[in-house]
Amino acid sequence: MSGQLVREGYSGTGPGAITPDGCAVELYTRLAMGDEPDVIEAAVPAGAHILELGCGVGRVTRPLIERGFRITAVDESPQMLERVRGARTVCAPIESLDLGEETFDVVMLASFLVHAGDREVRDGLLRTCRRYVRDGGAVLIQREGADYHVAPRERADAAGYTVRIVSSEPVGDGVRSVRAEYEFADARWTQTFRSRPLSKEEFEGHLEAAGLKVDRYLTDDGIWVRAVPV
């Protein structure tokens, strides 16, 4: 992992490569897909060119390509990007992404990345969203749900594995250290990462500071948001 960022407070265990933010590459190839493609498809124009920030192994990328979208997929992990198929890929940290003057119909920031514990990283992520969305385009952002930091809790997925939020502990400055476990019949992974919970007002304030505003909340739980340039 030489040349990759070291993300303080982030770590992971389990089989295979682990990225700087504690994500296990093999784990993410196994996780089941939720309703994300449906939410995204309903919120953006058909055939849109989407800049997917933090694409991982392409779990969301693949079904969006199958639905006719064109994807430029960005991740800081080359091991993750090796698993992505059918999309143009760019290996770079999101907050320092440089695609020149290029802009996109849609910029997508999923995986709760807007809750980055480091304020400068969060603000950098949102500046990247604003920089690369074209005028008249949209930014789709995934926020934490209301129960996100309730711990311990677990969920048994129909695909045959169990996800546990083992702990969520304050580490100062409004940031929490979260430990998650993923248990399969033949393997187990853990991930420890930092998260900064944001109220709706705080979230919208950070959007505004980056030159964005909420167009609408796409899901009843407020997890998926469509924002537009100011």
C-alpha positions as CSV (number, residue, x, y, z in Angstrom):
1,M,0.0,0.0,0.0
2,S,3.0,2.3,-0.5
3,G,2.0,5.8,-1.7
4,Q,-1.5,5.5,-0.2
5,L,-2.8,7.7,2.6
6,V,-2.7,6.6,6.2
7,R,-6.1,7.3,7.7
8,E,-5.6,7.8,11.4
9,G,-8.2,5.9,13.5
10,Y,-9.1,3.6,10.7
11,S,-8.1,-0.1,10.6
12,G,-9.5,-3.5,9.6
13,T,-8.8,-7.2,10.0
14,G,-9.7,-10.4,8.0
15,P,-8.6,-12.2,4.9
16,G,-7.2,-10.3,1.9
17,A,-6.2,-6.7,1.3
18,I,-7.2,-4.0,3.7
19,T,-7.5,-0.4,2.4
20,P,-6.2,2.7,4.2
21,D,-9.7,3.3,5.7
22,G,-10.0,-0.2,7.0
23,C,-12.2,-1.7,4.3
24,A,-11.5,-5.3,3.3
25,V,-11.6,-5.7,-0.5
26,E,-12.9,-9.3,-0.4
27,L,-15.6,-8.4,2.1
28,Y,-17.0,-5.7,-0.2
29,T,-17.2,-8.2,-3.1
30,R,-19.5,-10.3,-0.9
31,L,-21.9,-7.8,0.6
32,A,-25.4,-7.8,-0.9
33,M,-26.8,-4.9,-2.8
34,G,-29.6,-2.9,-1.2
35,D,-32.0,-0.5,-2.8
36,E,-29.3,2.1,-3.8
37,P,-29.6,1.6,-7.6
38,D,-33.3,2.1,-7.4
39,V,-32.9,5.3,-5.4
40,I,-30.2,6.7,-7.7
41,E,-32.0,5.8,-10.9
42,A,-35.2,7.6,-9.7
43,A,-33.3,10.8,-8.8
44,V,-31.2,11.4,-12.0
45,P,-31.8,11.6,-15.8
46,A,-31.7,8.4,-17.8
47,G,-28.2,7.7,-19.2
48,A,-26.5,10.4,-17.1
49,H,-22.7,10.4,-16.7
50,I,-22.1,9.8,-13.0
51,L,-18.9,10.6,-11.1
52,E,-18.9,8.0,-8.4
53,L,-16.7,9.0,-5.5
54,G,-15.5,6.2,-3.3
55,C,-16.7,3.4,-5.6
56,G,-14.9,0.5,-3.8
57,V,-15.2,-2.7,-5.7
58,G,-18.1,-1.4,-7.8
59,R,-21.0,-2.9,-6.0
60,V,-23.2,0.1,-7.0
61,T,-21.3,0.8,-10.2
62,R,-22.2,-2.5,-11.8
63,P,-26.0,-2.2,-11.5
64,L,-25.9,1.4,-12.6
65,I,-24.0,0.5,-15.7
66,E,-26.5,-2.3,-16.4
67,R,-29.3,0.4,-16.2
68,G,-27.6,2.5,-18.9
69,F,-25.6,5.0,-16.9
70,R,-22.0,6.0,-17.8
71,I,-19.7,5.9,-14.7
72,T,-16.4,7.4,-13.9
73,A,-15.4,5.5,-10.7
74,V,-13.0,7.0,-8.2
75,D,-11.3,5.3,-5.3
76,E,-8.0,5.7,-3.4
77,S,-7.4,1.9,-3.3
78,P,-6.0,0.3,-6.4
79,Q,-7.0,-3.1,-4.9
80,M,-10.6,-2.0,-4.9
81,L,-10.5,-0.6,-8.4
82,E,-9.1,-3.8,-9.8
83,R,-12.5,-5.3,-9.1
84,V,-14.5,-2.6,-11.0
85,R,-15.8,-3.6,-14.4
86,G,-17.3,-1.6,-17.2
87,A,-16.4,1.9,-15.9
88,R,-13.6,4.3,-16.4
89,T,-11.6,4.2,-13.2
90,V,-9.4,6.8,-11.5
91,C,-7.2,6.0,-8.5
92,A,-7.0,9.1,-6.2
93,P,-8.1,10.3,-2.8
94,I,-11.4,12.1,-3.3
95,E,-10.4,15.3,-1.6
96,S,-7.5,15.8,-4.0
97,L,-9.1,14.5,-7.2
98,D,-7.9,16.4,-10.3
99,L,-9.8,15.8,-13.5
100,G,-9.1,19.2,-15.0
101,E,-12.1,21.0,-16.3
102,E,-14.3,18.0,-16.7
103,T,-17.8,18.1,-15.2
104,F,-20.5,15.5,-14.8
105,D,-24.3,15.3,-14.8
106,V,-24.3,13.6,-11.4
107,V,-21.7,13.4,-8.6
108,M,-22.3,10.6,-6.0
109,L,-20.8,10.5,-2.5
110,A,-22.2,7.3,-0.9
111,S,-20.9,5.1,2.0
112,F,-21.6,7.8,4.6
113,L,-18.3,9.5,3.5
114,V,-19.8,12.9,4.4
115,H,-19.5,11.8,8.0
116,A,-15.6,11.7,7.8
117,G,-14.2,12.4,11.3
118,D,-11.6,14.8,10.0
119,R,-13.4,18.2,9.2
120,E,-10.8,19.1,6.5
121,V,-11.4,15.8,4.7
122,R,-15.2,16.2,4.9
123,D,-15.0,19.8,3.5
124,G,-12.6,18.5,0.8
125,L,-15.1,15.8,-0.2
126,L,-17.9,18.3,-0.6
127,R,-15.7,20.8,-2.5
128,T,-14.9,17.9,-4.9
129,C,-18.6,17.3,-5.4
130,R,-19.2,20.9,-6.1
131,R,-16.2,21.3,-8.4
132,Y,-17.2,18.4,-10.7
133,V,-21.0,18.7,-10.9
134,R,-22.1,20.6,-14.0
135,D,-24.5,23.6,-13.8
136,G,-27.9,22.1,-13.7
137,G,-26.6,18.8,-12.4
138,A,-27.1,17.0,-9.1
139,V,-25.0,15.6,-6.2
140,L,-26.3,12.5,-4.5
141,I,-25.1,12.0,-0.9
142,Q,-25.7,9.2,1.6
143,R,-26.1,10.2,5.2
144,E,-26.1,8.2,8.4
145,G,-29.5,7.0,9.7
146,A,-30.9,8.0,13.0
147,D,-29.9,4.7,14.7
148,Y,-26.5,4.5,13.2
149,H,-24.6,4.9,16.4
150,V,-26.8,2.7,18.5
151,A,-24.6,-0.1,19.7
152,P,-24.3,-3.0,20.1
153,R,-26.8,-4.1,17.4
154,E,-26.8,-6.6,14.6
155,R,-28.5,-7.5,11.4
156,A,-28.7,-10.9,9.8
157,D,-28.7,-10.4,6.0
158,A,-30.8,-12.7,3.8
159,A,-27.7,-13.5,1.8
160,G,-26.4,-15.5,4.8
161,Y,-24.1,-13.2,6.8
162,T,-24.4,-11.1,9.9
163,V,-23.4,-7.4,10.3
164,R,-22.7,-6.1,13.9
165,I,-22.1,-2.6,15.1
166,V,-20.1,-3.7,18.1
167,S,-19.4,-0.2,19.6
168,S,-19.6,3.5,18.9
169,E,-17.5,5.4,21.4
170,P,-16.7,9.2,21.6
171,V,-13.1,10.1,21.0
172,G,-13.4,13.9,21.3
173,D,-14.4,16.9,19.1
174,G,-17.8,15.3,18.3
175,V,-16.2,12.3,16.6
176,R,-17.0,8.7,17.4
177,S,-14.9,5.5,16.8
178,V,-17.1,2.8,15.4
179,R,-16.2,-0.9,15.3
180,A,-18.2,-3.1,12.9
181,E,-18.0,-6.9,12.4
182,Y,-19.0,-9.0,9.4
183,E,-19.4,-12.7,10.0
184,F,-19.8,-15.2,7.2
185,A,-19.8,-19.0,7.5
186,D,-16.2,-19.2,6.2
187,A,-14.7,-15.8,7.2
188,R,-14.9,-12.8,9.5
189,W,-13.9,-9.2,9.0
190,T,-13.8,-6.2,11.3
191,Q,-13.5,-2.5,10.5
192,T,-12.8,0.3,12.9
193,F,-13.4,3.9,11.6
194,R,-14.2,7.4,12.7
195,S,-17.5,9.1,12.1
196,R,-18.8,12.6,12.9
197,P,-22.6,12.5,13.4
198,L,-24.3,15.5,11.8
199,S,-27.7,16.9,12.5
200,K,-29.8,17.9,9.5
201,E,-28.9,21.5,10.2
202,E,-25.2,20.8,10.4
203,F,-25.3,18.7,7.3
204,E,-27.1,21.4,5.3
205,G,-24.7,24.1,6.7
206,H,-21.7,22.1,5.4
207,L,-23.4,21.8,2.0
208,E,-24.0,25.5,1.9
209,A,-20.3,26.2,2.7
210,A,-19.3,24.1,-0.3
211,G,-21.7,25.9,-2.6
212,L,-24.5,23.3,-2.6
213,K,-28.0,23.1,-1.2
214,V,-30.5,20.3,-0.6
215,D,-33.0,19.9,-3.5
216,R,-34.9,17.1,-1.7
217,Y,-34.5,14.1,0.6
218,L,-34.9,11.0,-1.5
219,T,-35.8,8.5,1.2
220,D,-38.2,8.8,4.1
221,D,-35.4,8.1,6.6
222,G,-33.4,11.1,5.2
223,I,-30.4,8.8,4.3
224,W,-30.2,9.7,0.6
225,V,-30.2,13.3,-0.4
226,R,-30.2,15.1,-3.7
227,A,-28.3,18.4,-3.6
228,V,-27.8,21.0,-6.4
229,P,-25.2,23.8,-7.0
230,V,-26.1,27.1,-5.5
